[in-house]
Amino acid sequence: METRSIYDNISALDHRYSVSDPVLFKELGRYFAESAAVRYCVQVEKALILAHMHFQNLDLPEASAALEGIEDRVSPEEVYTEEAKTRHNIRALVNVMMRHVPESIRHLVHMGTTSVDILDTAQALRIRDGVRHLILPMLCKLENQLCSWAAQEADTPQVGRTHVQLAVPITLGYTFAEYVSRLGKSIQEIERLSRNLAGKIAGAVGAYNATSLIYADPMAFEAHTLQLLGLQASEHSTQMVEPEYVLRLLVEINVAFGIIANLADDLRHLQRSEIDEVREYFAADQVGSSTMPQKRNPWNAEHVKSLWKAFFPRVQTFFMDQISEHQRDLSNSASSRFVMDYLTGFTLAVGRMIKILEGMSTRPDGLEGNLRKGGAGVLAEAAYILLSRQGESEGHEIIRKLTLKAESEKRPFMEVLREDAAVWSKLESGLAAIGGLPPAEFFADPANYRGKAAEKSRALATRWQSATAAIEAACKES
């Protein structure tokens, strides 16, 4: 078969990304490349032959030996050369397989099945193995990084933000804890759905017409064949496996993709020059701009978001592939081929986010400066709540007016508070009632008003580190 430079490929996946992360790209190829598509189809055909031999009590040691490693001997080049003649991919695969097995079992190759039995079952295997052996371990690594950041920075004061305005204080660990919780639940669901994929050995319309001519219990034959592959049988089949098994998994992966893109966007904004609370790693020889030498762009975070923009719309096609007229049409023949591109794009985004968190650093001056810059807006809520706790029904309006005064006169919020003796007295009483600091100390440092951000951050980090370890263990066992 013709070989060519990777730079002659059209897809960015096959040149730019294969070069930028060759180790990951090689791993992706084990499950999502075209060579993997052929190899997994051969695995299904191999299981089919073994099931026939079992059900027919065929004791053929030479045949069994010939099947060992056959998935590595049937090459994509050989299959594609045959397909040029047959104009049919699975018939080409079958013809090639027959050349690689003894005469005694050639009649068993593909017997009782239709093309989609092989294709849908092989796709389920590829996705299951790719998710459980590559994607989930990477997601678990990312989750553990987030847990580490949440625990490590649990007490680091940070100003909160709502509607792009400074809000009440939190901690930097609490910012990461959001993604610990959101991504953790999505990882759990991906793991569950990856165990629920299905195949079929049910024939042209899914009603076991062909295998009913061979065995009295064709459904038992199907179950045995799929058991050899570690899959369950689709509860109902047409020519196709029910599409929702794969669809639900892909949708949940897209949920995780959105969470990771949201994290990337938050980290990108925290690297703004005027915010400067965290920074991506920037190598000594790295260039941020072709014309502005000082630039240190948050390009990795931007890249993750860009991958999400490129790939999340593919889910629309996955939903469209739910629809196939009657027992099957061919309207998914092109669109379904891009599922592996989608999984590749998602995995690349996960890998990039892992690298971001590995090299990211905090900017203490930026964190402290932004917290103090909030002025009245950061502690106004605390003053209002303390007044309300003391029975002041107009607490919100009183504090609102005092914040406006502080802003218009460009004076510290606490200074304006102290000038109102009645307000200050109620603040003293309110803080004393809860065993808090005196108001002069409490309002002097916005970090004093952070609720349970630190405690929540540590608790979530502990919980999800344990949950993630269980998922990692389950993937290693599969």
ABEGO torsion letter per residue (X at the ends): XBBBBAAABABAAAAAAAAABAAAAAAAAAAABAAAAAAAAAAAAAAAAAAAAAAAGBBBAAAAAAABGAAAABBAAAAAAAAAAAGBAAAAAAAAAAAABBAAAAAABGBGBBAAAAAAAAAAAAAAAAAAAAAAAAAAAAAAAAAAAAAAAAABBBBBBBGGBBBBBBBAAAAAAAAAAAAAAAAAAAAAAAAABBBBBAEAAGAGAAAAAABABAAAAAAAAAAAAGBBBBABBBABBBAAAAAAAAAAAAAAAAAAAAAAAAAAAAABAAAGABBBBBBAABBABAABAABBBBAAAAAAAAAAAAAAAAAAAAAAAABBBEAEBAAAAAAAAAAAAAAAAAAAAAAAAAAAAAABBBBAAAAAAAAAAAEAAAAAAAAAAAAAAAGBAAAAAAAAAAAAAAAAAGBBAAAAAAABAAAAAAAAAAAAAAGBBBAAAAAABAAABAEAAAAAAAAAAAAAAAAAAAAAAAAAAX
